[in-house]
Amino acid sequence: MLLVIDVGNTNITLGVFEKEKLEATFRMTAKQPRTSDEYGIKLCTLLEHRGFDIEEIDAVIVSSVVPDIMHSLGSAIIKYFHIKPLIVSPNLETGLQINTENPKDTGPDRIVDAVAAYEKYGGPVIVIDFGTATTYDVVSEKGVFEGGVISPGIRTSARALWGGASMLPEIEIKKPESILAKETVSSMQGGMLDFEAALAQAQASSMQGGLVFGYIGQTEYIVNKIKKAGFADAKVVATGGLGNIIVSETDVVDIYDPELTLEGLRIIYEKNKGLN
């Protein structure tokens, strides 16, 4: 079986493939520093808890945008799985031509998503990944990665708002019932005149509206600008944790594929079998 690992700025996402079938997915935080033993024990525990025998893992591929943890993580895989992991880099065969000013500077996460979208859905394709940063990347009909746009992710934008405005509370990121917040009135009805609670509830709804509806607007604007730049017929494929909130509220996205990155890692591994 193949273990695929996507190291993001916020989370580490893992998947186990039996040939082309994704058998299970796991998630752990990328923020906490860990030693190689801590990574090894954590990975083994996650797999064993889901009924996988560690000995069944015969290959590992890793994509990472966090270089600082790669020594510990790579050492853990070698020590606990007895496998040298394949690391996604510009040296690997991806099936795409990278047409950027410096291909080595293109994030491996963006390449992995682009590979999966192109292989699964064809080109031209616009790939959106709603992560810590939201990326919009374009692959042409002939498989050329043409570049893209990077913007702050929706959760990153929310944290900036909380950190920069002391009176605004931290909130759950979800679509409010209405774009216009009216909770102050409803919260104060019935004789429950707790002004601070009412204000906080109203602020939360206002922030939810601003974040979610604002992000929907950003998504539609960027996609439409890309299409006008010569990719009018491109399919739009989205992935990423909070992507389902945005995708359900706009018609500019054709496909939401939550496992796109894991599939991309599997595809790249298949193209580079035996490289290690």
VENHUUR-V428674 format. One record per run of one state. SS is the DSSP state (H for helix, E for strand, L for the rest). FROM is the first residue (numbers start at 1). LEN is the number of residues. Records with the same first field share a line. If there is no record, write none. Layout:
SS: FROM-LEN ; FROM-LEN
This chain:
L: 1-1 ; 8-3 ; 19-2 ; 30-6 ; 50-4 ; 57-2 ; 65-2 ; 82-4 ; 88-9 ; 99-4 ; 106-2 ; 122-3 ; 131-2 ; 140-4 ; 153-1 ; 165-18 ; 192-3 ; 229-6 ; 240-3 ; 248-7 ; 257-3 ; 272-5
E: 2-6 ; 11-8 ; 21-9 ; 59-6 ; 86-2 ; 97-2 ; 125-6 ; 133-7 ; 144-9 ; 235-5 ; 255-2
H: 36-14 ; 54-3 ; 67-15 ; 103-3 ; 108-14 ; 154-11 ; 183-9 ; 195-34 ; 243-5 ; 260-12
